[in-house]
């Protein structure tokens, strides 16, 4: 049984402490960083989902509507562009677009630049819903970062950007600077 938490200690601190007791030679530095990122991501995802649910949207649906909205008039993207931005497979994107289309939030129309292709476009209803949701979403995200002052937010943004660029720059490989293992 683990000893009681120490003041100012988080769940990952307790895991690292347990490993230090059980396996003292284990290097837990990466575990401490990644464990925190993963736990924070779960908390953030849960709280973002709860806020977006007030608008009847999942995170994927909100992100799709937002990707179209950010594009500017006519608020349309090819399925390939949309799936790339959302990190979805073509099958996952098809299901997502079908759900949004059934709700009247997007339409698929022929691509004016490519007679064989289609584009996914935001409808007026989709535009209206996205606009309402984005205001609440940004306020929610600001509140979620409330424990961090402006300087800490800037530092964290810089640090996370460095890690994300390393992953994004690897053309689909699983590890920054490396290959899948």
Backbone bond lengths (Angstrom), bond angles and torsions (degrees), N, CA, C in turn:
res aa  C-N    CA-C-N  psi(-1)  N-CA   C-N-CA  omega(-1)  CA-C   N-CA-C  phi
1 X - - - 1.462 - - 1.531 109.16 -
2 X 1.326 115.11 136.29 1.467 120.80 -178.74 1.521 110.26 -72.35
3 X 1.325 115.58 147.76 1.468 118.14 173.55 1.526 109.74 -67.32
4 X 1.313 117.40 161.67 1.473 119.51 -179.54 1.526 111.05 -62.13
5 X 1.339 116.75 154.74 1.468 120.00 179.60 1.525 111.14 -61.11
6 X 1.305 114.20 146.22 1.458 121.16 175.74 1.535 107.67 -87.49
7 X 1.338 118.82 154.46 1.467 120.14 177.16 1.531 110.51 -58.33
8 X 1.326 116.28 135.86 1.457 121.38 178.93 1.518 113.90 75.95
9 X 1.311 117.37 10.96 1.459 121.82 -178.01 1.524 109.56 -97.74
10 X 1.341 117.21 140.46 1.459 120.64 175.67 1.527 109.95 -103.86
11 X 1.302 116.00 179.34 1.462 122.22 -178.19 1.530 111.40 -59.17
12 X 1.313 116.89 -40.39 1.466 120.56 -178.93 1.525 110.21 -67.15
13 X 1.320 117.92 -37.30 1.470 120.03 175.17 1.527 110.39 -56.47
14 X 1.320 116.68 -42.05 1.465 120.50 -179.40 1.528 111.11 -66.03
15 X 1.340 116.47 -39.94 1.467 119.72 178.07 1.523 110.21 -64.03
16 X 1.320 116.66 -46.09 1.465 121.30 -179.65 1.535 109.81 -62.65
17 X 1.321 117.00 -41.06 1.473 120.94 178.34 1.524 110.47 -63.12
18 X 1.340 116.55 -42.48 1.466 119.91 177.65 1.518 111.20 -61.22
19 X 1.337 116.70 -42.97 1.467 119.74 178.18 1.521 110.86 -64.66
20 X 1.318 117.57 -39.18 1.463 120.58 179.35 1.529 110.57 -61.60
21 X 1.328 116.88 -37.20 1.472 120.97 177.79 1.526 111.11 -71.99
22 X 1.317 116.72 -42.09 1.462 121.83 -173.91 1.522 113.42 -83.58
23 X 1.331 116.77 -33.69 1.473 121.66 -172.60 1.527 107.41 -145.01
24 X 1.328 117.59 72.37 1.467 122.13 -171.25 1.529 115.47 -56.93
25 X 1.317 118.71 -26.53 1.469 119.45 -178.04 1.533 112.73 -85.63
26 X 1.318 117.60 -3.90 1.470 121.46 -179.15 1.532 110.03 -72.11
27 X 1.320 116.78 127.90 1.465 122.13 177.61 1.523 108.21 -84.17
28 X 1.304 117.44 108.20 1.473 122.18 -174.86 1.528 113.04 -103.04
29 X 1.328 117.52 12.79 1.468 119.96 -177.49 1.537 111.45 -59.30
30 X 1.332 118.14 -50.61 1.472 121.34 -179.96 1.528 110.23 -66.01
31 X 1.323 116.65 -38.95 1.466 120.95 178.30 1.525 110.26 -58.01
32 X 1.329 117.03 -40.77 1.460 120.81 -178.59 1.529 111.42 -65.17
33 X 1.326 116.70 -41.01 1.465 120.37 -179.78 1.526 110.65 -71.20
34 X 1.321 116.73 -53.12 1.462 120.18 -176.31 1.522 111.14 -67.20
35 X 1.313 117.63 -38.06 1.465 120.36 176.70 1.515 111.82 -57.81
36 X 1.317 115.92 -42.28 1.472 119.45 178.83 1.526 111.19 -68.29
37 X 1.323 116.76 -43.61 1.473 119.28 179.20 1.527 109.89 -58.76
38 X 1.336 116.89 -46.18 1.467 120.29 -178.44 1.532 111.98 -65.37
39 X 1.321 117.20 -43.29 1.477 119.59 179.78 1.528 110.89 -65.94
40 X 1.330 116.29 -43.39 1.466 119.44 178.48 1.523 109.90 -62.76
41 X 1.337 117.04 -41.35 1.470 120.47 178.95 1.524 110.93 -59.04
42 X 1.318 116.97 -40.52 1.478 119.64 178.69 1.523 111.25 -64.70
43 X 1.332 116.46 -44.97 1.466 119.48 177.67 1.526 110.67 -61.22
44 X 1.326 116.59 -46.83 1.460 120.26 -178.78 1.522 110.86 -63.41
45 X 1.322 116.83 -45.12 1.466 120.04 -179.74 1.526 110.82 -59.90
46 X 1.336 116.41 -43.49 1.469 119.82 179.31 1.530 110.49 -60.66
47 X 1.333 117.19 -46.49 1.459 120.11 -177.13 1.531 112.08 -70.53
48 X 1.323 117.58 -35.51 1.464 120.64 175.95 1.525 109.50 -66.87
49 X 1.332 117.42 -43.26 1.467 120.72 178.43 1.531 111.57 -60.00
50 X 1.336 116.06 -42.00 1.471 119.40 179.19 1.528 111.16 -61.38
51 X 1.327 117.14 -42.37 1.467 120.55 179.63 1.524 110.86 -66.21
52 X 1.335 117.05 -46.16 1.467 120.32 -178.24 1.528 111.78 -68.18
53 X 1.323 116.99 -28.11 1.471 120.37 178.50 1.532 111.05 -61.79
54 X 1.328 116.92 -27.08 1.478 119.80 175.77 1.525 111.26 -60.54
55 X 1.338 116.11 -22.21 1.464 121.94 179.68 1.524 111.42 -105.03
56 X 1.334 116.14 7.51 1.458 120.78 180.00 1.519 112.98 72.02
57 X 1.326 117.00 25.72 1.469 121.32 -176.36 1.523 111.93 -119.34
58 X 1.322 115.27 142.95 1.458 121.28 167.56 1.527 107.17 -87.06
59 X 1.315 116.85 169.79 1.464 120.51 177.51 1.527 109.68 -60.80
60 X 1.333 117.69 -43.65 1.473 120.74 -179.19 1.524 111.09 -62.16
61 X 1.328 116.51 -42.97 1.466 119.62 179.74 1.522 110.78 -64.80
62 X 1.324 116.31 -44.61 1.458 120.59 178.27 1.526 110.47 -60.82
63 X 1.335 116.78 -45.27 1.463 120.35 -179.32 1.525 111.56 -63.10
64 X 1.326 117.52 -37.20 1.470 120.33 178.19 1.533 110.39 -66.64
65 X 1.325 117.07 -46.93 1.465 120.26 178.72 1.531 110.36 -61.57
66 X 1.337 116.20 -39.23 1.465 120.43 -179.30 1.519 111.38 -68.70
67 X 1.335 117.33 -38.61 1.469 120.26 178.09 1.524 110.11 -61.57
68 X 1.319 116.82 -40.40 1.468 120.84 178.22 1.523 110.44 -69.11
69 X 1.318 117.04 -42.32 1.464 121.50 -178.18 1.523 111.80 -64.37
70 X 1.342 116.57 -40.30 1.472 120.85 -179.84 1.520 112.17 -67.12
71 X 1.298 116.92 -21.30 1.462 121.65 -174.22 1.527 111.88 -68.04
72 X 1.294 117.91 -22.55 1.462 120.17 -175.91 1.521 110.10 85.12
73 X 1.315 116.76 170.07 1.467 121.68 -178.83 1.518 110.01 -54.15
74 X 1.282 118.85 135.43 1.472 129.94 3.98 1.527 113.92 -90.23
75 X 1.326 118.68 24.52 1.466 123.88 178.81 1.526 110.80 54.64
76 X 1.335 115.35 55.47 1.467 121.49 -176.98 1.528 110.22 -138.97
77 X 1.325 114.96 146.68 1.463 122.28 176.68 1.519 109.04 -140.57
78 X 1.306 115.83 153.65 1.458 118.87 172.20 1.529 107.75 -71.25
79 X 1.321 117.44 156.15 1.462 119.13 176.32 1.531 112.75 -56.00
80 X 1.329 117.24 -36.07 1.472 120.47 179.18 1.519 110.70 -63.95
81 X 1.335 116.78 -46.59 1.467 120.28 179.01 1.528 110.88 -62.63
82 X 1.318 116.41 -41.06 1.459 121.19 -178.94 1.522 110.87 -66.98
83 X 1.334 117.95 -44.76 1.466 120.25 -178.41 1.528 110.99 -66.46
84 X 1.322 117.42 -36.83 1.466 121.26 179.12 1.522 109.78 -62.73
85 X 1.310 116.80 -45.31 1.460 120.34 -179.30 1.519 113.44 -68.46
86 X 1.327 116.66 -28.00 1.466 120.79 -177.49 1.521 112.89 -96.68
87 X 1.332 117.01 -5.57 1.459 122.20 -176.83 1.533 111.23 57.18
88 X 1.330 115.86 46.86 1.462 122.15 178.82 1.519 110.03 -116.48
89 X 1.305 116.01 149.71 1.460 120.31 172.36 1.522 108.11 -71.23
90 X 1.337 116.63 166.91 1.470 118.67 179.09 1.522 110.48 -63.65
91 X 1.335 117.29 -36.86 1.468 120.09 177.74 1.517 112.11 -65.58
92 X 1.337 116.13 -42.76 1.463 120.39 178.15 1.513 111.80 -64.08
93 X 1.325 115.97 -38.99 1.460 120.00 178.54 1.523 110.37 -66.81
94 X 1.320 117.55 -42.11 1.475 120.63 179.84 1.519 110.93 -57.52
95 X 1.326 116.64 -44.87 1.475 120.51 179.35 1.522 111.06 -64.65
96 X 1.326 115.86 -41.27 1.459 120.29 179.10 1.525 110.88 -63.45
97 X 1.317 117.30 -47.60 1.468 121.15 -179.98 1.525 110.15 -63.16
98 X 1.324 117.75 -39.66 1.471 120.60 177.93 1.527 110.95 -59.73
99 X 1.346 116.97 -43.63 1.472 120.23 178.50 1.524 111.09 -62.68
100 X 1.332 116.38 -45.54 1.466 119.99 -179.53 1.523 111.47 -66.93
101 X 1.320 116.47 -37.30 1.465 120.83 179.11 1.527 110.44 -67.05
102 X 1.330 116.89 -40.94 1.471 120.90 179.08 1.529 111.39 -62.28
103 X 1.321 116.49 -28.34 1.470 121.00 178.91 1.522 112.22 -89.68
104 X 1.339 117.38 0.14 1.460 121.14 178.70 1.517 113.79 75.66
105 X 1.344 117.59 21.81 1.458 120.89 -177.18 1.522 112.48 -94.68
106 X 1.332 117.30 -23.31 1.463 122.93 175.44 1.519 108.65 -139.93
107 X 1.322 114.96 162.23 1.471 121.80 172.12 1.519 107.80 -133.98
108 X 1.316 114.54 150.46 1.468 119.95 171.57 1.510 106.86 -101.40
109 X 1.321 115.44 128.20 1.461 120.79 -179.73 1.519 109.03 -130.90
110 X 1.329 117.70 158.19 1.468 119.62 176.68 1.527 110.62 -60.15
111 X 1.327 115.30 142.28 1.461 121.76 178.08 1.526 108.21 -77.17
112 X 1.323 116.65 119.69 1.466 121.24 -177.90 1.525 112.02 -65.33
113 X 1.337 117.30 -23.67 1.462 120.41 -178.64 1.519 113.15 -93.87
114 X 1.335 116.61 -13.32 1.464 121.47 -179.03 1.521 108.03 -144.07
115 X 1.308 116.52 102.74 1.458 121.90 -175.40 1.511 114.67 -57.59
116 X 1.338 117.49 -20.25 1.467 120.00 179.98 1.513 112.55 -88.56
117 X 1.334 118.14 -18.30 1.453 121.77 -173.08 1.509 113.85 -99.87
118 X 1.325 114.44 174.94 1.459 121.92 175.49 1.524 107.95 -128.70
119 X 1.303 114.96 162.35 1.456 121.13 170.63 1.522 107.80 -124.41
120 X 1.303 114.80 153.99 1.462 121.91 175.08 1.521 105.32 -103.03
121 X 1.329 116.04 125.12 1.465 120.54 -175.89 1.520 110.51 -124.56
122 X 1.304 114.65 145.70 1.457 122.78 176.99 1.525 108.85 -73.13
123 X 1.330 116.53 134.73 1.463 120.30 173.79 1.533 108.60 -89.05
124 X 1.314 116.47 173.11 1.467 120.14 176.97 1.532 109.84 -60.48
125 X 1.322 116.94 -39.98 1.470 120.36 178.69 1.525 110.63 -65.81
126 X 1.318 117.05 -39.66 1.458 120.97 177.86 1.512 111.55 -65.29
127 X 1.325 115.89 -40.61 1.463 121.86 178.21 1.525 109.86 -61.78
128 X 1.309 116.37 -46.42 1.467 121.84 -178.41 1.534 110.94 -63.39
129 X 1.343 116.56 -44.97 1.459 120.37 -179.69 1.524 110.97 -66.06
130 X 1.316 116.95 -43.27 1.465 120.54 179.99 1.513 110.34 -62.19
131 X 1.309 117.02 -42.15 1.462 121.01 -178.89 1.529 111.33 -63.86
132 X 1.319 117.17 -40.55 1.463 120.27 177.28 1.528 110.55 -67.36
133 X 1.320 116.27 -42.98 1.461 120.68 -176.99 1.528 112.08 -69.07
134 X 1.325 118.02 -36.79 1.475 119.68 -176.18 1.523 111.12 -64.96
135 X 1.313 117.18 -37.39 1.467 119.99 178.27 1.529 110.62 -60.83
136 X 1.323 116.51 -48.32 1.467 121.40 179.71 1.527 110.53 -67.06
137 X 1.333 116.65 -37.93 1.460 121.75 -179.12 1.526 111.49 -62.92
138 X 1.323 116.83 -46.23 1.464 120.77 -179.69 1.531 110.41 -65.58
139 X 1.323 117.01 -41.09 1.467 120.02 177.87 1.529 109.96 -62.83
140 X 1.312 116.93 -40.99 1.463 122.11 178.72 1.531 110.74 -63.38
141 X 1.327 116.68 -46.19 1.468 119.84 179.48 1.525 111.42 -62.78
142 X 1.315 116.94 -39.23 1.462 120.81 177.93 1.525 110.02 -61.97
143 X 1.312 115.82 -42.93 1.468 120.05 178.57 1.535 111.14 -65.50
144 X 1.331 116.93 -40.09 1.463 120.54 179.98 1.528 111.98 -62.70
145 X 1.326 117.35 -30.12 1.468 121.15 178.26 1.521 112.20 -92.13
146 X 1.310 116.84 9.21 1.455 122.00 -178.74 1.520 115.66 -51.12
147 X 1.332 119.73 -37.18 1.472 119.20 179.61 1.527 114.52 -66.92
148 X 1.326 118.16 -10.80 1.468 121.44 -177.03 1.525 110.32 -106.83
149 X 1.331 116.22 130.02 1.457 118.14 176.08 1.531 109.42 -77.64
150 X 1.315 116.21 173.33 1.465 122.64 -174.45 1.528 112.47 -58.01
151 X 1.335 117.21 -43.52 1.465 120.15 -179.26 1.524 111.33 -64.56
152 X 1.302 116.83 -41.52 1.469 120.85 179.31 1.521 109.64 -65.69
153 X 1.330 117.41 -40.66 1.471 120.55 177.57 1.526 111.07 -60.22
154 X 1.335 116.38 -42.33 1.473 119.76 178.56 1.523 111.14 -63.91
155 X 1.325 116.94 -43.55 1.468 120.69 178.66 1.529 110.71 -62.94
156 X 1.313 115.96 -45.37 1.459 120.26 -179.62 1.524 111.04 -63.85
157 X 1.320 116.95 -40.62 1.471 120.88 176.84 1.515 110.71 -59.30
158 X 1.325 116.85 -46.07 1.464 121.51 179.84 1.528 110.88 -61.85
159 X 1.313 117.38 -44.82 1.468 121.98 -178.43 1.533 110.64 -65.02
160 X 1.318 116.22 -48.37 1.464 119.76 -178.69 1.529 111.44 -66.83
161 X 1.339 117.26 -35.22 1.471 121.01 176.56 1.525 110.07 -59.57
162 X 1.327 117.00 -43.80 1.466 121.15 179.41 1.522 110.99 -58.15
163 X 1.311 117.18 -45.05 1.467 121.13 -179.94 1.526 111.09 -68.93
164 X 1.327 117.20 -42.58 1.463 120.53 -179.31 1.524 111.38 -65.66
165 X 1.312 118.05 -40.89 1.469 120.94 177.30 1.526 110.26 -60.57
166 X 1.324 116.57 -38.99 1.466 119.74 178.55 1.523 110.87 -62.03
167 X 1.334 118.23 -40.76 1.463 121.03 178.10 1.526 111.32 -71.55
168 X 1.327 116.72 -45.88 1.465 120.34 -176.82 1.520 112.79 -67.14
169 X 1.306 117.55 -26.25 1.446 120.83 -177.20 1.511 114.91 -83.32
170 X 1.301 116.92 9.93 1.457 119.96 -174.84 1.515 114.21 -109.06
171 X 1.313 117.69 20.21 1.470 122.90 173.15 1.522 112.30 44.89
172 X 1.321 116.91 47.38 1.459 120.01 174.01 1.512 115.63 91.82
173 X 1.329 117.51 -9.24 1.469 117.60 176.76 1.519 108.23 -67.90
174 X 1.293 115.02 154.26 1.453 120.07 -173.52 1.531 114.33 -78.89
175 X 1.317 117.55 -26.75 1.464 119.34 -174.47 1.525 109.94 -118.16
176 X 1.346 116.49 137.70 1.456 117.91 177.30 1.524 109.79 -60.22
177 X 1.321 116.09 128.38 1.456 120.12 176.34 1.512 114.42 73.81
178 X 1.304 117.08 5.24 1.459 118.91 -176.72 1.505 112.31 -138.90
179 X 1.282 115.50 -167.16 1.453 121.79 179.30 1.518 108.58 -116.03
180 X 1.315 115.65 168.05 1.465 119.66 176.17 1.518 109.09 -61.79
181 X 1.284 113.64 142.30 1.466 115.93 177.68 1.514 109.70 -111.28
